[in-house]
Amino acid sequence: MMLASIYYLGVTLLLFAIFAWIVARTYSSRNRERGELPKYRMLDEDEPAATATHDMPASHHR
């Protein structure tokens, strides 16, 4: 019974440490700019909408 409690505590602390590392890495100033870049890149238009339909297969035209 004591071994199971120690194992449970160790797994819990390990998972908490992994979670804290992910949060720290996500919100660090070095990675913040790189993490938000795709958000702004999605809003940029690559090409006008009129020419975008020419590249689609015929089954996807409206």
HUBELZI-V695946 format. One record per residue. N is the residue number from 1. PHI is phi in radians with two decimals (999 if undefined). Layout:
BEGIN
<<N PHI> <N PHI>>
END
This chain:
BEGIN
<<1 999> <2 -1.17> <3 -1.13> <4 -1.14> <5 -1.16> <6 -1.15> <7 -1.09> <8 -1.06> <9 -1.12> <10 -1.12> <11 -1.14> <12 -1.08> <13 -1.17> <14 -1.12> <15 -1.13> <16 -1.15> <17 -1.12> <18 -1.12> <19 -1.08> <20 -1.11> <21 -1.13> <22 -1.11> <23 -1.11> <24 -1.12> <25 -1.22> <26 -1.18> <27 -1.70> <28 -1.24> <29 -1.13> <30 -1.20> <31 -1.65> <32 -1.11> <33 -1.12> <34 -1.16> <35 -1.29> <36 -1.60> <37 -1.05> <38 -1.08> <39 -1.07> <40 -1.37> <41 -1.19> <42 -1.15> <43 -1.40> <44 -1.28> <45 -1.55> <46 -1.35> <47 -2.65> <48 -1.07> <49 -1.14> <50 -1.15> <51 -1.56> <52 -1.22> <53 -1.34> <54 -1.24> <55 -1.52> <56 -1.46> <57 -1.09> <58 -1.06> <59 -1.23> <60 -1.79> <61 -1.30> <62 -1.58>>
END
